[in-house]
Amino acid sequence: MTTFNLNVLSASVADSIVDWHKADAKAADVEETASSKLDVLCDALIEAYPENTLLYLISNTSKDSLSSPELYADLLTVCATRLKKSILALMAIDPDTLAPSLGIDSNGDKIPNPERVAVMDARKQPQSVLTDVRKAVKVRLKAREFDALDADQKLEAIEVGNIVKFQEQWATMGKRADKVLTESELASVADSWRQISMVISAMDWKSEPDH
């Protein structure tokens, strides 16, 4: 098992992240798949932070975050095990030692230093891994909430989910309409579109607090 110098992150969570990284998704035994390892990781995080789990998995500088600087640093340290050696090599470079730009182009704009850009992008990769973990935890928290409902509550939750999804899809269609319809076509359906939008937005649904 990989050894880390961690400040506050538990060994069980760190080990679970490493196991998830090392798992062979094509293994014959389902217990060895990356998906099953991710399940273990999510369970470990939920057990370690049972209340408002997701708020421990965002930057300590973010609004409402419950993560300390030490915890967030630990999480990123272990999430880096998911990265390729080439990315880790770029992360090890101090961007302050690289020039931000390589001069000025013919338009008077600065020419970004591609090496520095690559280093800065590489340094964002552990956060991306942690974001994937957070999304996976959120899915499992939602599943746990659903499983705890009785039959009637489950039916209501499904109906609410369908309404919310439909409202989101309609809103997306509205944003894209002007990209596929001409100005005259938009004008011809404007009144009908507004009426339908009012009906859809008025659909009753109950929102549940995020974790």
Residue, then its C-alpha position, 0 to 999 in steps of 0.5 A: m500500500t502506498t504511504f502518504n504523509l497526511n494531516v487529517l485524512s483517515a487511512s481507510v479513505a486514503d487506501s480506498i482512493v488508491d484501491w480505486h485507482k489500481a483496480d482493473a475495470k476488466a477483472a473477471d471478479v466483480e469485487e476487483t472492478a474499479s466500480s466496486k472499488l469506487d463503491v467502497l471509497c464512497d462508503a468510506l467517505i460517507e462513514a467518515y463524514p456522515e453529515n453533509t458529506l459533500l461539503y467536506l469534498i470541496s475546497n476549503t475556500s468555497k462557500d459552505s465548505l466544511s473541509s479544513p485546509e489540511l483535509y482538502a490538501d490530503l484529499l488532493t494528495v491522494c487523488a493525485t494517485r489517479l494521474k499519469k506520471s507525465i501529469l505528475a511531472l508537470m505538477a512538480i514544476d513551479p509555474d513561477t519559474l516559467a515565463p507567463s508569455l512568449g512575447i507579443d503577436s502581430n495583433g498586440d496580444k500576449i503569446p501564452n507560454p505553452e509549457r506554463v499553460a500545461v503546468m497550470d492545467a496539470r495542477k488542476q487535475p487532482q481537483s478534477v478527480l475529486t470532483d468525480v469522487r464527489k459526483a459518485v458520492k452524491v449519486r450514492l447518497k441519493a440512492r440511500e435516500f430513495d431506498a429509505l422511502d416507503a412505497d408511496q414516497k418512492l412513487e412521489a420521488i419518481e414523479v418529482g424527478n420526472i417533473v424536474k428533469f422535464q423542466e430542465q430539458w424545456a429550459t435548455m430547449g429555450k436557450r437553444a431555440d434561437k440557434v435552430l429557428t429563424e427570427s420569423e419562426l421564433a416570432s410565430v411560436a412566441d405566444s404558444w411558447r410562453q404559454i407552455s413555459m408558464v404551464i411547465s414552470a408552474m408544475d408542482w415539485k418539492s425540492e430536497p436539500d443537498h448534502 
